[in-house]
Amino acid sequence: MMRAAAVLACAALLFAPAGAGAADRDPLADPAPEAPGDEAEATLEVEGFTAHVTDADGHLTHRLQGTRLREYGRDGVQFIDDPVLDLLNTDGPDWNWQAPHAVHQPEREVLHTVGPTRGVRPEHEDRVRTVIESSDVRVALDTRLTTSPALTTLERPGLFQRGTGLRADPQADTMELLAEVYSVYSDLPQEDRAE
């Protein structure tokens, strides 16, 4: 009886759908895939592209553009040079992210920036302008949850913060630096502050 249960358990593992349990995992926890070697041939290569993405109701959710996109395998991972990601709301831009390179995983709705990354959330109604400088930022395009393990600065009027690790959740309207946080509160512009 024990042997039959063990065989049944193994069969369930072997034939479980590939995404089983994926909903329980943080889509931003996995590292960005590595670029294929020079000998690999891209199945799709586009110079100077802009992709407009809409939700099920046809509302524009985000715009992704870059100087070059390379894709390896149909609907596979995409490697982007000079990416600009605009996360959009119905009333305009919510965030703008820029980096020298990015890895886009369309099936997981995740964009991983590679290298120094700048995020700007423009002023809008009661919201103040926020600027984030970090690197290797991961953005979940469906939830807009944004994370980074790297040294990060966050600046908005009256506040400057520097720390390690970033977690920004625009839906909950929260932004936090995770460790070794240094904060300066001031009404002076950044250029007028003593270091």
C-alpha positions, 0 to 999 in steps of 0.5 A: 500500500505504501509503494502505491502511494509513493508511485502515485505521489511521484506521478502527480509530481511528474505530470503536474502542470509546469506552473503549478504552485507558481501563484504562491511564488513571488514573480520578482524573486527569480533572477533575470535570465542570462543572455545567450552567447554570441553563437546563438541566433535571435529568432526576432530582432527589432531596431527602434521599437515601441510596444503599447500594452492594454488590459482586457478592456482596451485601456493602455497599461504600459508602454515599453520602448528601446533601441533594440530588442532581441528575442530567442525562441517564439514568445521567449525572453527578450533582451532590450537595449536602452529600455524606457518603461512607462507605467500608465494610469487612465489619467496619465503616467504613473512611473517612468523607468530607464536603464541601459539594458533590460530583460523582458519576460512577457509570459511572466509579465516581468521586466528586469533592468540591468545596470543603473536604473532611474525611476521617476513618478511625476507630480499629479494632483496630491502626489509629489514627484519622486525620483528613485536611483537604483540598479537591477530593478525588477518590475511586475508589469501586472501589479507594478510591484517594483523591487531591487536588492541594490543600493538605492536612493529615493528623493521627493520634496523634503525627503532624501533617503539612501539604503539597500534594497527597494520595495515599491508598491504603487497600488498600496502607495508605499515605497520603502528602502529595506536596510541600512537606511539613511534619511534627511528631512529638509525643506531645502532643495538637494543642491542646497543641502550640506553633505 
